[in-house]
Amino acid sequence: MAVWIAQNLGTILTGLAVAGIVAAVVAVLARDQRKGRHLGCGCGCDGCPHSLAGGCQEGENRKAS
């Protein structure tokens, strides 16, 4: 078993690094969604097709204020 780990150490470390990056991205996205941040383009709702159909959260907030 130790020989197999030694032979594949580079692959194991690379896989762990990629898994860590993916976990960090998922955690950030989940935190942003819990805080109610819009996960869209972030460039505002002027001219956004979603704001015209009522799907843009920022557009709904602007209409209410």
Distance bins in CASP14 RR format, pairs under 12 A and 6 or more apart:
PFRMAT RR
TARGET T0000
AUTHOR 0000-0000-0000
RMODE 2
METHOD distances of the structure
MODEL  1
1 7 0 0 0 0 0 1 0 0 0 0 0
1 8 0 0 0 0 0 1 0 0 0 0 0
2 8 0 0 0 0 0 1 0 0 0 0 0
2 9 0 0 0 0 0 1 0 0 0 0 0
3 9 0 0 0 0 0 1 0 0 0 0 0
4 11 0 0 0 0 0 1 0 0 0 0 0
4 12 0 0 0 0 1 0 0 0 0 0 0
5 11 0 0 0 0 0 1 0 0 0 0 0
5 12 1 0 0 1 0 0 0 0 0 0 0
5 13 0 0 0 0 0 1 0 0 0 0 0
6 12 0 0 0 0 0 1 0 0 0 0 0
8 14 0 0 0 0 0 1 0 0 0 0 0
8 15 0 0 0 0 0 1 0 0 0 0 0
8 16 0 0 0 0 0 1 0 0 0 0 0
9 15 0 0 0 0 0 1 0 0 0 0 0
9 16 0 0 0 0 0 1 0 0 0 0 0
10 16 0 0 0 0 1 0 0 0 0 0 0
10 17 0 0 0 0 1 0 0 0 0 0 0
10 18 0 0 0 0 0 1 0 0 0 0 0
11 17 0 0 0 0 0 1 0 0 0 0 0
11 18 0 0 0 0 0 1 0 0 0 0 0
12 18 0 0 0 0 0 1 0 0 0 0 0
12 19 0 0 0 0 0 1 0 0 0 0 0
13 19 0 0 0 0 0 1 0 0 0 0 0
13 20 0 0 0 0 0 1 0 0 0 0 0
14 20 0 0 0 0 0 1 0 0 0 0 0
14 21 0 0 0 0 0 1 0 0 0 0 0
15 21 0 0 0 0 1 0 0 0 0 0 0
15 22 0 0 0 0 1 0 0 0 0 0 0
15 23 0 0 0 0 0 1 0 0 0 0 0
16 22 0 0 0 0 0 1 0 0 0 0 0
16 23 0 0 0 0 0 1 0 0 0 0 0
17 23 0 0 0 0 0 1 0 0 0 0 0
17 24 0 0 0 0 0 1 0 0 0 0 0
18 24 0 0 0 0 0 1 0 0 0 0 0
18 25 0 0 0 0 0 1 0 0 0 0 0
19 25 0 0 0 0 0 1 0 0 0 0 0
19 26 0 0 0 0 0 1 0 0 0 0 0
20 26 0 0 0 0 1 0 0 0 0 0 0
20 27 0 0 0 0 1 0 0 0 0 0 0
21 27 0 0 0 0 0 1 0 0 0 0 0
21 28 0 0 0 0 0 1 0 0 0 0 0
22 28 0 0 0 0 0 1 0 0 0 0 0
22 29 0 0 0 0 0 1 0 0 0 0 0
23 29 0 0 0 0 0 1 0 0 0 0 0
23 30 0 0 0 0 0 1 0 0 0 0 0
24 30 0 0 0 0 0 1 0 0 0 0 0
24 31 0 0 0 0 0 1 0 0 0 0 0
25 31 0 0 0 0 0 1 0 0 0 0 0
25 32 0 0 0 0 0 1 0 0 0 0 0
26 32 0 0 0 0 0 1 0 0 0 0 0
26 33 0 0 0 0 0 1 0 0 0 0 0
27 33 0 0 0 0 0 1 0 0 0 0 0
27 34 0 0 0 0 0 1 0 0 0 0 0
28 34 0 0 0 0 0 1 0 0 0 0 0
28 35 0 0 0 0 0 1 0 0 0 0 0
28 37 0 0 0 0 0 1 0 0 0 0 0
28 39 0 0 0 0 0 1 0 0 0 0 0
29 35 0 0 0 0 0 1 0 0 0 0 0
29 36 0 0 0 0 0 1 0 0 0 0 0
29 37 0 0 0 0 1 0 0 0 0 0 0
29 38 0 0 0 0 0 1 0 0 0 0 0
29 39 1 0 0 1 0 0 0 0 0 0 0
29 40 0 0 0 0 0 1 0 0 0 0 0
30 36 0 0 0 0 0 1 0 0 0 0 0
30 37 0 0 0 0 0 1 0 0 0 0 0
30 39 0 0 0 0 0 1 0 0 0 0 0
31 37 0 0 0 0 1 0 0 0 0 0 0
31 39 0 0 0 0 0 1 0 0 0 0 0
32 38 0 0 0 0 1 0 0 0 0 0 0
32 39 1 0 0 1 0 0 0 0 0 0 0
32 40 0 0 0 0 0 1 0 0 0 0 0
32 42 0 0 0 0 0 1 0 0 0 0 0
33 39 1 0 0 1 0 0 0 0 0 0 0
33 40 0 0 0 0 0 1 0 0 0 0 0
33 57 0 0 0 0 0 1 0 0 0 0 0
36 57 1 0 0 1 0 0 0 0 0 0 0
36 58 0 0 0 0 0 1 0 0 0 0 0
36 61 0 0 0 0 0 1 0 0 0 0 0
37 57 0 0 0 0 1 0 0 0 0 0 0
37 58 0 0 0 0 0 1 0 0 0 0 0
38 44 0 0 0 0 1 0 0 0 0 0 0
38 45 0 0 0 0 1 0 0 0 0 0 0
38 48 0 0 0 0 0 1 0 0 0 0 0
38 50 0 0 0 0 1 0 0 0 0 0 0
38 51 0 0 0 0 0 1 0 0 0 0 0
38 55 0 0 0 0 0 1 0 0 0 0 0
38 56 1 0 0 1 0 0 0 0 0 0 0
38 57 1 0 1 0 0 0 0 0 0 0 0
38 58 1 0 0 1 0 0 0 0 0 0 0
38 59 0 0 0 0 1 0 0 0 0 0 0
38 60 0 0 0 0 0 1 0 0 0 0 0
38 61 0 0 0 0 1 0 0 0 0 0 0
39 50 0 0 0 0 0 1 0 0 0 0 0
39 56 0 0 0 0 0 1 0 0 0 0 0
39 57 0 0 0 0 1 0 0 0 0 0 0
39 58 0 0 0 0 0 1 0 0 0 0 0
40 48 0 0 0 0 1 0 0 0 0 0 0
40 50 0 0 0 0 1 0 0 0 0 0 0
40 51 0 0 0 0 0 1 0 0 0 0 0
40 55 0 0 0 0 0 1 0 0 0 0 0
40 56 0 0 0 0 1 0 0 0 0 0 0
40 57 0 0 0 0 1 0 0 0 0 0 0
40 58 0 0 0 0 1 0 0 0 0 0 0
41 47 0 0 0 0 0 1 0 0 0 0 0
41 48 1 0 0 1 0 0 0 0 0 0 0
41 49 0 0 0 0 0 1 0 0 0 0 0
41 50 0 0 0 0 1 0 0 0 0 0 0
41 51 0 0 0 0 0 1 0 0 0 0 0
41 56 0 0 0 0 1 0 0 0 0 0 0
41 58 0 0 0 0 0 1 0 0 0 0 0
42 48 0 0 0 0 1 0 0 0 0 0 0
42 50 0 0 0 0 0 1 0 0 0 0 0
42 51 0 0 0 0 0 1 0 0 0 0 0
42 56 0 0 0 0 1 0 0 0 0 0 0
42 57 0 0 0 0 0 1 0 0 0 0 0
42 58 0 0 0 0 1 0 0 0 0 0 0
42 59 0 0 0 0 0 1 0 0 0 0 0
43 50 0 0 0 0 0 1 0 0 0 0 0
43 51 0 0 0 0 0 1 0 0 0 0 0
43 56 0 0 0 0 0 1 0 0 0 0 0
43 58 0 0 0 0 1 0 0 0 0 0 0
44 50 0 0 0 0 0 1 0 0 0 0 0
44 51 0 0 0 0 1 0 0 0 0 0 0
44 56 1 0 0 1 0 0 0 0 0 0 0
44 57 0 0 0 0 0 1 0 0 0 0 0
44 58 1 0 1 0 0 0 0 0 0 0 0
44 59 0 0 0 0 1 0 0 0 0 0 0
44 61 0 0 0 0 0 1 0 0 0 0 0
44 62 0 0 0 0 1 0 0 0 0 0 0
45 51 1 1 0 0 0 0 0 0 0 0 0
45 52 0 0 0 0 1 0 0 0 0 0 0
45 53 0 0 0 0 0 1 0 0 0 0 0
45 54 0 0 0 0 1 0 0 0 0 0 0
45 55 0 0 0 0 1 0 0 0 0 0 0
45 56 1 0 1 0 0 0 0 0 0 0 0
45 57 0 0 0 0 1 0 0 0 0 0 0
45 58 1 0 1 0 0 0 0 0 0 0 0
45 59 1 0 1 0 0 0 0 0 0 0 0
45 60 0 0 0 0 1 0 0 0 0 0 0
45 61 0 0 0 0 1 0 0 0 0 0 0
45 62 1 0 0 1 0 0 0 0 0 0 0
45 63 0 0 0 0 1 0 0 0 0 0 0
46 52 0 0 0 0 0 1 0 0 0 0 0
46 56 0 0 0 0 0 1 0 0 0 0 0
46 58 0 0 0 0 1 0 0 0 0 0 0
46 59 0 0 0 0 1 0 0 0 0 0 0
46 62 0 0 0 0 1 0 0 0 0 0 0
47 53 0 0 0 0 0 1 0 0 0 0 0
47 56 0 0 0 0 1 0 0 0 0 0 0
47 58 0 0 0 0 0 1 0 0 0 0 0
47 59 0 0 0 0 0 1 0 0 0 0 0
48 54 0 0 0 0 1 0 0 0 0 0 0
48 55 0 0 0 0 1 0 0 0 0 0 0
48 56 1 0 1 0 0 0 0 0 0 0 0
48 57 0 0 0 0 0 1 0 0 0 0 0
48 58 0 0 0 0 1 0 0 0 0 0 0
48 59 1 0 0 1 0 0 0 0 0 0 0
48 60 0 0 0 0 0 1 0 0 0 0 0
48 62 0 0 0 0 0 1 0 0 0 0 0
49 55 0 0 0 0 1 0 0 0 0 0 0
49 56 0 0 0 0 1 0 0 0 0 0 0
49 59 0 0 0 0 0 1 0 0 0 0 0
50 56 1 0 1 0 0 0 0 0 0 0 0
50 57 0 0 0 0 1 0 0 0 0 0 0
50 58 0 0 0 0 1 0 0 0 0 0 0
50 59 0 0 0 0 1 0 0 0 0 0 0
50 60 0 0 0 0 1 0 0 0 0 0 0
51 57 0 0 0 0 1 0 0 0 0 0 0
51 58 1 0 0 1 0 0 0 0 0 0 0
51 59 1 0 1 0 0 0 0 0 0 0 0
51 60 0 0 0 0 1 0 0 0 0 0 0
51 61 0 0 0 0 0 1 0 0 0 0 0
51 62 0 0 0 0 1 0 0 0 0 0 0
51 63 0 0 0 0 1 0 0 0 0 0 0
52 59 0 0 0 0 1 0 0 0 0 0 0
52 60 0 0 0 0 0 1 0 0 0 0 0
52 63 0 0 0 0 0 1 0 0 0 0 0
53 59 0 0 0 0 0 1 0 0 0 0 0
53 60 0 0 0 0 0 1 0 0 0 0 0
54 60 1 0 0 1 0 0 0 0 0 0 0
54 61 0 0 0 0 0 1 0 0 0 0 0
54 62 0 0 0 0 0 1 0 0 0 0 0
54 63 0 0 0 0 1 0 0 0 0 0 0
54 64 0 0 0 0 0 1 0 0 0 0 0
55 61 0 0 0 0 0 1 0 0 0 0 0
55 63 0 0 0 0 0 1 0 0 0 0 0
56 62 0 0 0 0 1 0 0 0 0 0 0
56 63 0 0 0 0 1 0 0 0 0 0 0
57 63 0 0 0 0 0 1 0 0 0 0 0
57 64 0 0 0 0 0 1 0 0 0 0 0
58 64 0 0 0 0 0 1 0 0 0 0 0
58 65 0 0 0 0 0 1 0 0 0 0 0
59 65 0 0 0 0 1 0 0 0 0 0 0
END
